[in-house]
Amino acid sequence: MPAQVMPEKALQGGIHVMCKESMNSPAPRRLEGKIAIVTGGAKGIGEATVRLFARHGAKVVIADVEDAVGNVLANSLAPSVTYVHCDVTLEEDIENLIDSTVSRYGRLDILFSNAGVLGNQKRKSILDFDADEFDRVMRVNVRGSALGMKHAARVMVPRGTGCIISTASVAGVMGGLGPHSYTASKHAIVGLTKNTACELGRYGIRVNCISPFGVATSMLVNAWRKCEDEDEDCMDIGGPCQEEVEKMEEFVRGLANLQGPTLRARDIAEAALYLASDESRYVSGHNLVVDGGVTTSRNCVGL
């Protein structure tokens, strides 16, 4: 017998009702009820992630050394967002951050170790290698991430669940995309992510990292400013103006393989949201590269 065919009007009416219901349905909140920490959360990628996590239903703790900026952001998103002063190079600060979060909320579901420094852009040659600068970059970027993993794991292992994410970089995927100290530190984060994922997988804890291409944050723009004094710390000059941000974005677009979009902090926050959510429940030990194909594509044959 031929299949029954619904009358055209009824079919159209059904489609109309489904579309209307879909339009009226609220967007799913992908982190509803989750407890998250974002280090380096006061500005840039961290700030974008804090806002996005909170919008998706998470209780978020901003951890940073920028107290004034961090408190303003937390107050603007209260009561779902709070601020804790934390220098990620100090184990006592990390320990206090984790313990105070668990004391306040009862658990920790997500740690996003995003705090980092770029280092001095003027010392590009290995002939000008500065051991003190190297130690400073490694302390913030690598030691900070490792301490975060240690103390997050301490409270996640007993519960048999959790998610740890770190900010790496395309400079941790290939050479020539950052100064030596920064590149070494980001390679270390990728390796640390894989090793820690290997260990913590048995406890149901996922460990991943994100490797962005150039995002025109204050850190990147300030680091590339030309200082009058070569030894001046460019990070202390102040935030970049809109013109400087646009110039940096134009520079990055010129290096990009994927044409059209401009990479912004929100794009990295979206990657962190995916890795933090249950949508990535079987993703661990992964380096999510957000670079528009820069590290995997070099058009040498005129494609």
C-alpha positions, -999 to +999 in steps of 0.1 A: +000+000+000+013+035-007+025+055+022-001+078+036+004+114+026-005+142+049-027+170+036-006+200+025-023+223+049-017+200+079+019+195+069+024+233+066+007+238+099+029+212+116+060+228+103+048+262+114+041+250+149+075+233+152+094+264+140+074+286+164+082+264+193+119+262+183+120+300+181+105+304+215+127+278+232+156+293+253+191+286+241+206+258+262+229+268+290+258+244+285+275+249+319+244+250+341+253+244+377+290+240+370+317+256+392+346+271+373+378+290+379+395+311+353+430+323+360+441+355+342+404+361+341+404+399+345+413+408+309+415+395+273+408+359+267+402+353+304+376+380+306+358+368+275+357+333+290+344+345+323+315+363+306+307+333+284+309+307+312+286+329+334+261+333+305+260+296+302+250+290+338+284+285+356+295+300+389+328+315+380+358+326+401+381+351+385+417+345+397+442+373+388+467+398+402+448+427+386+426+434+416+409+466+405+400+453+371+391+418+384+368+432+411+350+455+386+343+426+363+332+403+391+308+430+405+293+436+371+285+399+368+276+392+404+263+371+421+274+344+396+310+357+394+335+364+422+371+375+424+401+361+443+436+375+442+460+349+429+496+349+417+498+316+398+536+314+405+529+310+442+517+276+453+501+290+485+480+313+463+469+284+440+461+263+471+440+291+486+422+297+453+411+260+450+403+256+487+383+288+489+363+279+458+355+244+472+346+260+506+322+284+489+306+261+463+312+226+476+333+214+446+353+224+415+342+212+381+364+233+357+398+249+359+408+271+330+445+280+335+447+310+313+472+333+331+503+339+311+530+363+299+545+368+265+579+381+276+603+406+261+598+408+223+630+428+218+653+399+227+645+378+197+679+362+191+692+332+211+724+352+212+706+377+234+691+350+256+682+363+291+681+335+317+662+357+342+636+365+316+633+328+307+627+319+343+600+346+347+581+334+316+584+297+326+573+305+362+541+321+351+532+300+321+544+265+330+547+265+368+514+283+370+497+257+349+513+228+366+503+241+401+468+246+389+467+210+376+481+197+409+456+214+432+426+210+409+433+173+407+436+172+445+399+181+448+386+164+416+401+129+420+379+121+451+348+130+431+359+110+400+351+139+376+365+173+365+378+193+336+412+211+334+420+234+304+452+254+298+459+281+273+488+271+251+496+287+218+504+281+181+540+289+193+537+255+211+529+237+179+556+251+155+587+274+156+589+309+144+556+322+160+570+337+192+601+345+212+622+317+225+611+317+262+574+320+253+577+292+226+595+269+251+568+276+277+539+268+254+555+236+241+558+226+278+521+233+284+511+210+255+534+182+268+522+187+304+486+185+292+491+152+274+510+137+304+485+148+330+456+136+308+473+102+307+475+100+345+441+115+354+420+097+328+415+068+352+397+092+376+373+105+350+392+139+347+396+154+313+427+175+306+430+196+274+446+228+261+438+255+236+464+269+212+452+303+198+468+322+169+473+359+175+445+376+194+448+414+197+446+414+235+463+441+256+491+416+263+499+411+227+495+447+215+515+461+244+543+436+239+547+446+203+548+484+210+581+501+203+594+515+236+617+545+236+639+527+261+648+492+251+648+480+287+614+496+295+586+472+304+561+477+276+534+460+297+533+490+320+525+516+294+487+512+296+460+496+276+460+498+238+437+522+219+413+510+193+436+519+164+464+498+179+440+468+182+428+472+146+464+474+134+473+442+152+442+424+139+451+436+104+487+422+109+473+388+120+449+387+091+478+392+068+495+360+082+463+340+083+455+311+060+417+313+065+404+345+051+372+363+062+369+361+100+390+380+124+402+360+154+391+375+187+391+366+224+354+354+221+365+327+196+390+313+222+363+315+249+340+295+227+367+268+224+370+268+262+332+265+265+332+234+243+361+217+262+344+226+295+310+214+285+296+179+284+297+181+246+334+172+248+329+144+274+351+120+255+378+146+246+410+144+267+447+149+261+438+172+231+454+204+220+426+224+203+443+246+178+423+277+169+444+292+141+425+291+109+449+265+095+481+285+100+500+256+116+488+229+092+489+248+059+517+264+039+507+271+003+540+265-014+525+253-048+500+281-055+468+262-046 
